[in-house]
Every structure is written in structure tokens, then in C-alpha cells.
Amino acid sequence: MALPDQSTFIIEHTTFGNQVSLEANHHCNVGVTGILCMPQYIIHNVKWNNTVKGRKWVIFPNHNTQGHTANQMDGGIFTLSPSDAETVIQTGNLEGSIFPSGFVSLVSSRFTYLLSIPGEKCVLSTSLGADMGVLYDNGILCKVPLRALKIYSRDQVSGSAANIVVEAWFDRASAGVPDASQEIIYHQIGNDNQTNKQGYSVPVVPGAENTYRLSLTGTNQNIPSDWVIEFSDVVMGNRWTVEYIKLELLGRSCSNGGLVSSHHDRRFLWAGDAFMSSEAWGNHGACVSSSIIPEDMPLVDCERDENNGKFFGFWH
């Protein structure tokens, strides 16, 4: 089952049988398709009845990088919905889950900083046995929810672009040595000087108590003031509850002490022929440095049809 390479995709009220494989980022970097290629696949009330072992249940494809560095070919976050994840966290199990008992999320093995979360909240699937490594494409299984953090850059090219350093403190403020850190490689779609689909993305653990600090490698480590930051998706708050994370961006001052909502401003981010309008740069997204702080997006009831008051279901 070839899944999309952008935004949030909710799979719900579905049963999967034998021989099914879920492929992340099917069309990422095929020609000029894709952007940062870190979609969120939210799995809600799904029965995974695939009992076939020895072949992948989930696939993280590593597409041709077309001559430039691009690490998010391995992107894609598979995670249980907040309500299903809470059932696992509270009871340790969810009938019919795609994940082993106790686990609620899966990402590529590339994001090794997750393995340093205190309490061994994330492990390599291979550590649970060779057969588990096969089923989960040698990815990282986590007992905590994961969401996408995206940094849209501009005016960079693959040969000289800096990498981004992610430092994380879990259940505490950014004091002393971080609990985990990792250097994330620059990512772009298309050829140099012919694309503005570029930047960085990383799976993060949501929670107002979790602090993430971002900086660049090289001489100037500040995050440019015009780059756009995006955390998770408004559909999480519209469908379930609004989520939060604490962000620190070197060289930028985030309002509200860096507390970022999944409902943060997204005006102009997905508009125009080039996916992002010129108005977005430096003025919209999360943690903007503009003197005018944009308001969060309005909450929307995902299940109520405002025209006739009836409830309905749909793909997000």
C-alpha cells in the first residue's frame, strides 16, 4: 500500500489482512514530487490481521537522491492515534495493533537520537529479534507518540548547505547536557537553483514538558529568521486534542517561552504554485521572529457537518 509523502494521513476503521505492506513516502523525490517527506500516518481503530512473517509489514524506501544529499527518503512516522496510544500506555496492549505490545510508534532507523530517551522508550526493532527487524524494516519502535517537526529553508544548495543539530531534553527544561542529540542532514527535492523544496525534518516526542533546541552546523549556527517552522498538524487538535512542544531556535526568540501548539499559525504555508507563498517567509509558522505574532489556527470540529448538523466520516 503506497502511502503519500506529505502532511497527515489518518487510516481508521480498517482491517488489514495477510501480505499487506505499508510503504512510506512512495513518491518522494520522484522527479520533483515531495517536499520534506516526513508525513504522519495516524493509525486509529485499525485491526492488523497480517500474520505472515518473513516479509516487511512496513517499508521505509531509500529513493535515488539524484546526486544531492537528502536524508528524508527514510521519513514517515507511523503512530497510533492519541486515544489508541493512551490505551497502550495505560494497559500495555491494544488488540489488533500493528505494533508489538507496549509500542505506539515506528520510524526509520536513521533517527538514532530517539534511542537515548531516558527509560528506553525507543528501541531498534532488531533488538526484539531478527523477525521483528524484518517486519518493521529495521526501524525504531517507540513507546511514546511521535510527531513531525519541519524546518523549511530557502536559498541553499546541496553542496554547501549546513546540517541542523537537534538537541532534546525530556521531561525537563534545557539545562545542562541534553538527553539526546543528533545532526540531521539537509534535504531537498529537485536540482540546485531549480527548487525551493528544501529544509530539514525530524520525528519528535510531543509534550509541553519536552524541550528541543535547533541550531546549524558551521560558522553561523543561528536559524535564519525567515525560515519557516512547522510542528505536527492542526488535524490532531481538530480530531483529538491540541498538542504542544517546547522549542528553542538559536538566534531566534520564540513567543510564549517557546511553547508551540500543533495548532500554530500556518497561513500562506500551503498556497501558490510553489507550495509556499512569499508572505510566509519570516512571518508565519511556529516561533516567528516577526514583531507581529500570528494567531493560532481556529479549531474545527472534524466530525460535524456545519451545514446540516449531521456527522460524517472522511479521509484527512
C-alpha positions as CSV (number, residue, x, y, z in Angstrom):
1,M,0.0,0.0,0.0
2,A,1.8,3.1,-1.3
3,L,1.3,6.0,1.1
4,P,1.7,9.7,0.4
5,D,4.8,11.8,1.2
6,Q,3.4,14.9,2.9
7,S,1.0,16.1,5.6
8,T,-1.1,13.9,7.9
9,F,-2.9,10.8,6.7
10,I,-5.4,9.1,9.1
11,I,-6.1,5.4,8.5
12,E,-9.1,4.4,10.6
13,H,-11.8,1.7,11.0
14,T,-9.8,-0.6,8.7
15,T,-8.7,-4.2,8.7
16,F,-5.5,-5.3,7.0
17,G,-5.0,-9.0,6.1
18,N,-2.1,-11.1,5.0
19,Q,0.5,-10.0,2.5
20,V,-0.1,-6.3,3.2
21,S,2.9,-3.9,3.4
22,L,2.6,-0.2,4.2
23,E,5.2,1.8,2.2
24,A,6.1,5.3,3.5
25,N,6.9,8.2,1.1
26,H,6.0,6.3,-2.0
27,H,6.6,9.2,-4.4
28,C,9.1,11.3,-2.5
29,N,11.9,12.7,-4.8
30,V,10.5,11.1,-7.9
31,G,11.2,13.9,-10.3
32,V,10.2,17.0,-8.4
33,T,7.4,15.5,-6.2
34,G,7.5,15.6,-2.5
35,I,8.7,18.4,-0.1
36,L,10.3,17.4,3.2
37,C,8.9,13.9,3.1
38,M,8.0,13.5,6.8
39,P,4.3,12.6,6.8
40,Q,2.4,11.5,9.8
41,Y,0.4,8.2,9.4
42,I,-2.1,8.2,12.2
43,I,-3.5,4.7,12.8
44,H,-6.9,4.7,14.6
45,N,-9.1,1.7,15.4
46,V,-7.2,-0.5,12.9
47,K,-7.1,-4.3,13.0
48,W,-3.8,-5.6,11.8
49,N,-4.6,-9.2,10.9
50,N,-1.5,-9.8,8.9
51,T,0.2,-12.9,10.4
52,V,2.7,-13.5,7.6
53,K,6.3,-13.3,8.9
54,G,9.5,-13.1,6.8
55,R,8.4,-10.1,4.8
56,K,8.1,-6.4,5.6
57,W,4.9,-5.1,7.2
58,V,6.3,-1.5,6.9
59,I,8.7,-0.2,4.3
60,F,11.0,2.9,4.5
61,P,12.1,3.3,0.9
62,N,15.5,5.0,0.3
63,H,14.9,6.6,-3.1
64,N,17.6,7.7,-5.5
65,T,19.0,11.0,-4.1
66,Q,19.7,12.3,-7.7
67,G,23.2,13.4,-6.8
68,H,22.5,15.6,-3.8
69,T,22.3,14.8,-0.1
70,A,18.8,14.1,1.0
71,N,18.2,12.1,4.2
72,Q,14.4,12.2,4.4
73,M,13.9,9.5,1.8
74,D,13.6,7.5,5.0
75,G,11.0,9.8,6.5
76,G,7.5,8.9,7.6
77,I,6.0,8.4,11.1
78,F,3.7,5.5,11.8
79,T,1.9,6.2,15.1
80,L,-1.3,5.2,16.9
81,S,-3.9,7.9,17.4
82,P,-3.8,9.7,20.7
83,S,-6.7,7.7,22.1
84,D,-5.3,4.3,20.9
85,A,-1.8,5.3,22.1
86,E,-3.2,6.2,25.6
87,T,-4.8,2.7,25.8
88,V,-1.4,1.1,25.2
89,I,0.4,3.4,27.6
90,Q,-2.1,2.7,30.3
91,T,-2.7,-1.0,29.8
92,G,0.4,-2.1,27.7
93,N,-1.7,-3.6,25.0
94,L,-4.2,-2.8,22.2
95,E,-6.0,-5.6,20.4
96,G,-5.1,-5.9,16.8
97,S,-2.3,-3.3,16.9
98,I,0.3,-3.2,14.1
99,F,2.9,-2.7,16.8
100,P,4.3,-5.2,19.4
101,S,2.8,-4.9,22.9
102,G,3.7,-1.7,24.6
103,F,4.8,0.2,21.5
104,V,2.8,3.0,19.8
105,S,5.2,4.5,17.1
106,L,7.6,3.5,14.4
107,V,10.2,5.5,12.3
108,S,13.3,4.8,10.3
109,S,16.4,3.6,12.0
110,R,18.1,6.9,10.8
111,F,16.8,8.8,13.7
112,T,19.1,7.3,16.3
113,Y,18.7,10.1,18.9
114,L,15.4,8.5,19.9
115,L,17.3,5.6,21.3
116,S,18.7,7.9,24.0
117,I,15.4,8.8,25.5
118,P,15.6,8.0,29.3
119,G,13.8,4.9,30.3
120,E,14.5,3.1,27.0
121,K,11.3,4.4,25.5
122,C,12.6,3.6,21.9
123,V,14.5,0.6,20.7
124,L,15.7,-0.8,17.4
125,S,13.2,-3.4,16.1
126,T,16.2,-5.7,15.6
127,S,16.8,-5.7,19.3
128,L,13.5,-7.6,19.7
129,G,14.6,-10.3,17.4
130,A,15.6,-10.8,13.8
131,D,12.0,-11.4,12.7
132,M,10.9,-8.1,14.2
133,G,13.7,-6.4,12.3
134,V,12.3,-7.8,9.1
135,L,8.7,-6.9,9.8
136,Y,9.5,-3.3,10.7
137,D,12.2,-2.7,8.1
138,N,14.9,-2.5,10.9
139,G,13.2,0.7,12.1
140,I,12.9,2.2,15.6
141,L,9.9,1.3,17.7
142,C,8.8,3.7,20.5
143,K,6.6,3.5,23.5
144,V,5.8,7.2,23.1
145,P,3.9,9.1,20.4
146,L,5.9,10.8,17.7
147,R,5.1,13.8,15.5
148,A,6.9,15.7,12.7
149,L,9.0,18.8,13.2
150,K,9.8,20.5,9.9
151,I,12.1,23.4,9.1
152,Y,11.6,24.9,5.6
153,S,14.8,26.7,4.4
154,R,15.5,28.7,1.3
155,D,18.4,29.9,-0.8
156,Q,20.5,26.8,0.0
157,V,22.1,24.3,-2.4
158,S,23.1,20.8,-1.7
159,G,26.9,21.3,-1.9
160,S,27.1,24.0,0.7
161,A,24.0,23.7,2.9
162,A,24.6,23.3,6.6
163,N,23.2,20.4,8.6
164,I,20.9,21.0,11.6
165,V,21.7,19.9,15.1
166,V,18.8,18.7,17.2
167,E,19.2,18.6,21.0
168,A,16.5,17.2,23.3
169,W,15.7,17.3,27.0
170,F,12.8,15.1,28.0
171,D,10.5,15.9,30.9
172,R,12.7,19.0,31.7
173,A,13.9,22.3,30.6
174,S,17.1,22.8,28.6
175,A,19.6,22.8,31.4
176,G,23.0,21.0,31.2
177,V,23.8,18.2,28.8
178,P,20.9,17.2,26.6
179,D,19.4,13.7,27.0
180,A,19.8,13.1,23.3
181,S,21.2,14.9,20.2
182,Q,21.6,14.2,16.5
183,E,22.8,16.0,13.4
184,I,20.2,15.9,10.7
185,I,21.3,16.1,7.1
186,Y,20.0,18.8,4.7
187,H,17.2,17.7,2.4
188,Q,16.0,19.0,-0.9
189,I,13.7,17.9,-3.8
190,G,14.9,18.6,-7.3
191,N,18.2,20.1,-8.6
192,D,20.1,23.1,-7.2
193,N,18.8,26.5,-8.1
194,Q,15.6,25.0,-9.6
195,T,13.7,24.2,-6.4
196,N,12.6,25.8,-3.1
197,K,11.5,22.4,-1.7
198,Q,14.2,22.2,0.9
199,G,15.0,22.0,4.6
200,Y,15.0,19.5,7.4
201,S,12.6,17.3,9.3
202,V,12.8,15.0,12.3
203,P,10.4,12.9,14.4
204,V,9.9,14.4,17.9
205,V,8.1,13.4,21.1
206,P,5.2,15.8,21.7
207,G,4.6,17.2,25.2
208,A,4.9,20.6,26.8
209,E,7.5,19.1,29.2
210,N,9.8,18.1,26.3
211,T,12.3,20.7,25.1
212,Y,14.0,20.7,21.7
213,R,16.8,23.1,20.7
214,L,17.7,23.6,17.0
215,S,21.0,25.1,15.6
216,L,23.0,24.8,12.5
217,T,26.5,23.4,11.9
218,G,29.3,25.6,10.6
219,T,30.4,29.2,11.5
220,N,26.9,30.8,11.8
221,Q,24.8,28.4,13.9
222,N,21.7,30.6,14.1
223,I,18.5,29.6,12.5
224,P,17.7,32.3,9.9
225,S,14.7,34.5,10.9
226,D,12.9,33.9,7.7
227,W,12.9,30.1,7.7
228,V,9.5,28.6,8.5
229,I,8.9,26.1,11.3
230,E,6.1,23.6,11.4
231,F,5.1,21.2,14.2
232,S,2.7,18.3,13.7
233,D,-0.7,19.2,12.2
234,V,-3.9,21.0,13.0
235,V,-5.9,17.8,12.4
236,M,-4.5,16.4,15.7
237,G,-6.2,19.2,17.7
238,N,-9.3,19.2,15.5
239,R,-9.9,15.5,15.8
240,W,-8.4,14.8,19.3
241,T,-6.6,17.3,21.5
242,V,-4.2,20.1,20.7
243,E,-0.6,19.0,21.4
244,Y,2.4,21.0,22.5
245,I,6.2,21.0,22.4
246,K,8.9,23.4,23.7
247,L,11.2,24.8,21.0
248,E,14.4,26.8,21.2
249,L,15.9,28.1,18.0
250,L,19.4,29.5,18.2
251,G,19.4,33.1,17.1
252,R,15.6,33.5,17.3
253,S,13.2,34.4,20.1
254,C,10.0,32.3,20.3
255,S,7.0,33.8,22.0
256,N,5.3,32.2,25.0
257,G,8.6,30.8,26.2
258,G,8.9,28.6,23.2
259,L,5.7,26.7,23.9
260,V,4.4,25.7,20.4
261,S,1.0,24.3,19.7
262,S,0.1,21.8,17.0
263,H,-2.5,24.5,16.0
264,H,0.2,27.2,15.4
265,D,-0.3,29.6,12.5
266,R,0.0,28.0,9.0
267,R,-1.3,30.9,6.9
268,F,0.4,31.1,3.5
269,L,2.4,27.9,4.1
270,W,0.4,25.8,1.6
271,A,-0.5,28.3,-1.1
272,G,0.7,29.4,-4.6
273,D,2.3,27.5,-7.3
274,A,5.5,26.9,-5.3
275,F,3.7,25.4,-2.3
276,M,4.5,28.3,0.0
277,S,3.7,32.0,-0.7
278,S,6.3,34.7,-0.3
279,E,4.2,36.1,2.6
280,A,5.1,33.0,4.7
281,W,8.8,33.5,5.0
282,G,9.7,35.2,8.3
283,N,6.0,36.0,9.1
284,H,4.2,32.7,9.6
285,G,4.6,29.3,11.1
286,A,5.8,28.5,14.6
287,C,8.4,30.6,16.5
288,V,8.3,33.5,14.1
289,S,10.7,36.4,14.8
290,S,8.4,39.0,13.4
291,S,7.2,41.8,15.6
292,I,3.6,40.7,14.9
293,I,3.0,37.2,16.3
294,P,0.3,35.5,14.2
295,E,-2.6,33.9,16.0
296,D,-3.0,30.1,16.1
297,M,-5.3,28.5,13.6
298,P,-9.0,28.2,14.6
299,L,-10.3,24.9,15.9
300,V,-12.6,22.9,13.6
301,D,-14.9,20.1,14.5
302,C,-13.7,17.3,12.2
303,E,-16.9,15.2,12.7
304,R,-19.7,17.8,12.4
305,D,-21.1,19.0,9.1
306,E,-21.9,22.6,9.9
307,N,-24.5,22.8,7.0
308,N,-26.9,20.2,8.4
309,G,-25.6,19.2,11.8
310,K,-25.1,15.6,10.8
311,F,-21.9,13.7,11.5
312,F,-19.8,12.2,8.7
313,G,-16.5,10.5,8.1
314,F,-13.8,11.3,5.6
315,W,-10.1,10.9,4.8
316,H,-7.9,13.6,6.3
